[in-house]
Amino acid sequence: MFQLDPVLQRDSVLVGYFSLCELRLINDAQFPWFILVPRRKGITEIYQLVEEDRHTLMAESCLLAETLHDAFTATKLNVAALGNQVSQLHLHHIVRYDTDSCWPEPIWGKFPAVPYSKEKLAEILQKVQVLLSDDLQLPSDDAELYY
């Protein structure tokens, strides 16, 4: 049974579900920062996914990347699967601007997270959910329960 890592759950907000991945927004208002988490038990690396799931992950990642790049008018989109602190496979999609506080360096460990206000969180969730509405299943009231 798939279960989201507690650190990912603590640090992010559920946006919705693609066919393979859970889409989550990292609760740090300094960067539009999303993660894709394949809903597969015990996976820590992309190569561990079955071939069909690898293809699906890449398709979902490319769709998300293009959507974020266009919707947020990014200077650059950073996509990475690190897993140094959380081993559960998750793919970061971070919108970067040449004006952001870390540019051009990586964002990890530079500054403490700044949580979204309720209003800004609702705004960004709605924006992404609408843009991905053809491919994303929205969370229900029991969204943080796993199967």
C-alpha positions as CSV (number, residue, x, y, z in Angstrom):
1,M,0.0,0.0,0.0
2,F,1.3,3.5,-1.0
3,Q,1.9,5.8,1.9
4,L,3.4,9.3,1.6
5,D,6.5,10.0,3.5
6,P,5.7,12.0,6.7
7,V,8.2,14.8,5.8
8,L,6.6,15.3,2.3
9,Q,3.2,15.3,3.9
10,R,4.3,17.8,6.5
11,D,6.1,20.2,4.1
12,S,3.6,20.1,1.2
13,V,-0.1,20.5,0.3
14,L,-2.0,18.1,-2.0
15,V,-2.9,19.6,-5.3
16,G,-4.4,16.6,-7.0
17,Y,-3.7,13.2,-8.7
18,F,-2.4,12.3,-12.1
19,S,-2.8,8.7,-13.2
20,L,0.5,7.7,-11.5
21,C,1.6,10.6,-9.3
22,E,0.3,12.6,-6.5
23,L,1.0,16.3,-7.2
24,R,1.9,18.4,-4.2
25,L,2.9,22.0,-3.6
26,I,5.8,22.6,-1.2
27,N,4.6,25.1,1.4
28,D,7.3,27.7,0.6
29,A,6.0,31.0,-0.9
30,Q,9.5,32.0,-2.0
31,F,9.3,29.7,-5.0
32,P,6.5,28.0,-7.0
33,W,7.7,24.5,-6.0
34,F,5.8,21.3,-6.8
35,I,6.6,17.7,-6.4
36,L,5.4,14.6,-8.2
37,V,5.3,11.5,-6.0
38,P,4.5,8.2,-7.8
39,R,1.9,6.3,-5.9
40,R,4.0,3.1,-5.7
41,K,5.2,1.4,-2.5
42,G,8.9,1.2,-1.7
43,I,10.2,3.1,-4.7
44,T,13.2,5.3,-4.2
45,E,14.7,5.6,-7.7
46,I,13.1,6.1,-11.1
47,Y,14.7,2.9,-12.5
48,Q,12.8,0.9,-9.9
49,L,9.5,1.7,-11.5
50,V,8.2,-0.7,-14.1
51,E,8.7,0.5,-17.7
52,E,5.1,1.7,-18.1
53,D,5.3,3.7,-14.9
54,R,8.6,5.3,-16.0
55,H,7.0,6.4,-19.2
56,T,4.0,7.8,-17.3
57,L,6.2,9.6,-14.8
58,M,8.1,11.3,-17.6
59,A,4.8,12.3,-19.4
60,E,3.4,13.7,-16.2
61,S,6.6,15.5,-15.4
62,C,6.8,17.1,-18.9
63,L,3.1,18.2,-18.7
64,L,3.7,19.7,-15.3
65,A,7.0,21.4,-16.3
66,E,5.5,23.0,-19.5
67,T,2.4,24.1,-17.6
68,L,4.5,25.7,-14.7
69,H,7.0,27.3,-17.0
70,D,4.2,29.0,-19.0
71,A,1.9,29.8,-16.2
72,F,4.5,31.4,-14.0
73,T,6.6,32.9,-16.8
74,A,9.8,31.1,-15.5
75,T,13.3,32.1,-16.3
76,K,14.2,28.5,-15.7
77,L,12.5,25.4,-14.4
78,N,14.5,23.1,-12.2
79,V,13.5,19.5,-12.3
80,A,15.3,17.0,-10.0
81,A,15.0,13.8,-8.1
82,L,17.4,14.0,-5.2
83,G,16.2,11.9,-2.3
84,N,19.1,12.9,0.0
85,Q,16.7,13.8,2.9
86,V,13.6,11.9,1.9
87,S,14.3,8.6,0.1
88,Q,10.7,8.1,-1.3
89,L,10.9,8.9,-5.0
90,H,9.6,12.4,-5.6
91,L,10.4,14.7,-8.5
92,H,10.9,18.4,-7.8
93,H,9.6,21.0,-10.2
94,I,10.8,24.4,-9.1
95,V,10.0,27.6,-10.9
96,R,13.1,29.9,-10.9
97,Y,13.5,33.6,-11.8
98,D,16.7,35.4,-12.4
99,T,15.4,37.8,-9.7
100,D,14.8,35.2,-7.0
101,S,16.8,35.3,-3.8
102,C,19.0,32.3,-4.7
103,W,19.6,32.9,-8.3
104,P,21.6,31.4,-10.0
105,E,22.4,28.9,-7.1
106,P,20.3,25.9,-6.1
107,I,17.6,26.7,-3.5
108,W,18.2,23.9,-1.1
109,G,19.3,25.0,2.3
110,K,19.7,28.6,1.4
111,F,16.8,30.1,3.4
112,P,14.1,28.7,5.8
113,A,10.7,28.1,4.2
114,V,8.2,30.9,4.2
115,P,4.7,29.3,4.4
116,Y,2.0,30.6,2.0
117,S,-0.8,32.8,3.4
118,K,-4.2,31.1,3.2
119,E,-5.2,33.4,0.4
120,K,-2.0,32.9,-1.7
121,L,-2.2,29.1,-1.1
122,A,-5.8,29.0,-2.4
123,E,-4.8,31.2,-5.4
124,I,-1.9,29.1,-6.5
125,L,-3.8,25.8,-6.0
126,Q,-6.7,27.0,-8.0
127,K,-4.5,28.3,-10.8
128,V,-2.6,25.0,-11.2
129,Q,-5.8,22.9,-10.8
130,V,-7.6,24.8,-13.5
131,L,-4.6,24.7,-15.9
132,L,-4.2,20.9,-15.4
133,S,-8.0,20.1,-15.1
134,D,-8.0,17.8,-18.2
135,D,-5.3,15.5,-16.6
136,L,-5.6,16.1,-12.8
137,Q,-8.1,14.5,-10.5
138,L,-8.9,17.0,-7.7
139,P,-8.6,15.9,-4.1
140,S,-11.8,14.9,-2.2
141,D,-12.5,15.6,1.5
142,D,-10.6,12.5,2.5
143,A,-7.6,13.5,0.3
144,E,-4.9,12.7,2.8
145,L,-6.0,9.1,3.2
146,Y,-4.1,6.6,1.1
147,Y,-4.9,3.3,-0.5
